[in-house]
């Protein structure tokens, strides 16, 4: 049972929504998972979904599931491409992974309209600007 599993706090794992300039429409946006730990994270599952309101109507995206066998120490993986059309929604990334035989689990939530120019920071590991969530 879930209550019998010891979930330790997630440290050293980040989700970033970063932009990369393109030649056509300005920017492409992607979601990255970064492992800042000194050890690999394994059996990594990321579930993503968006939900909220637009013009007082409920709106939600499909739930997507992503799997990575391993993310090496100091490495990153592209989780998915994200379109500016959903930046007004709550965008949730639920990340679960193992270090050794210990499971770790955390929801990274980007609140509505938080993916904006004013919140961009430089993400040195990616060499891109993005919205960083610890």
N, C-alpha and C positions, 0 to 999 in steps of 0.2 A: 504494500500500500504506500501511497505517496507520503503519508505522515511518518512512515518508517525510514524514509530516505533523508539523509543528512545533506541539505543543500548549503554549501559554503558560499559566502559572498563572491560575486564575480569581480575579478581584478585583472587589469591588463588586457582586456578585450574591449574593443570599441567598434561602433558602427558609425560610418561617415557617409553623408550624401554629398558627393563632390561633383563639380562641373569641369568639363573639358571643352575647350573651344573647338568648333568645327568650321568648315568652310561654307556651310550652307545656311543654317538658321541661327547661328550664334553659339549655342552651347548644347552639349549632350550631358545629361545628368546620370550618374550611376551611384549605386549603393555598394559600399565596400565594408568588409569585415576585416579588422586589423587585430593581429595577435601581438601584443607588446610583451608577452611573457618570455621568460628564458627557456621555456619548454614548449614542445608542440601541443596543440589542442587537437583532439581526435574525435571522430564520429560526430562531426559538427552538423547540426540541423538548424536551419533558419526558416522560420515561417513568417511571411509578410502579408500584411493586409492594410487597407485604408478604409476609414469610415468617418462619417460626419454628416453635415448638412450643407446643401447648396440651395439658395432661394427657398429656405424653410422646408425643403424636401430631403428625406433621408437618402444618403448616397453611400455605397460601399463598393470596394473593388473585389476582385476575385482573391481568394486566399491562395498564395503560392508557397510551395515548399522547396527548399534547396538543401542539398547535402554535399558536404566535403569530407573526404576520408581523413584528411589532416591539413592543418594550417601550421606551417613551420614557425619557429620563434622569429619575431621581427618581420613576419611576412603578412601579406594581405590577399584577399580573394574578392573578386567582383561578385556580388550577390545577384544583382539585377540592374536593369536600366529602369529609371523612374522618369515619368513625364511631368512637366510643370502643371499639367491639367489636374493633378491630384495633390498639389502643394497646399490647397485649402482644406484638405482632410487631415485627420489624425493618421499618421503613418506609423504602423507598429511593426517592429522586428523582434520576434521572440527567438532567442539564441540559446541552444542547449549543446553542451559538448562535454567531453571527458578529458581530464588530466589524470593519467594512471587509471585507477578504478573509481575515482571520485567524479561524480556528475556535477556540472554547473549549469545554471539556468537563469536567464534574465530577459526581461522585456525592455527594449529600447524604444521609447515613444517620442516621435517628433510631433509636437502639437500643431494644430492648424496655423498656417501662415508663419511658421518658424523658419521655413526654408526660403529665406530672403537675403538679398544683397548685404544688408546691415549685419547679418549673423555669420557671414563668411569669415573663415580663418584659414591661414596657410597650414596645410597638412604636409609636413616635411617628407614623411615616408612615401607619400603619393606624388609629391611635387605638384599638387593641385590645391585649389581653394575649395573649401567645403564647410558643411555644418557637422561638427564633431559631437558625438554623444558618447559619454563614458558610462 
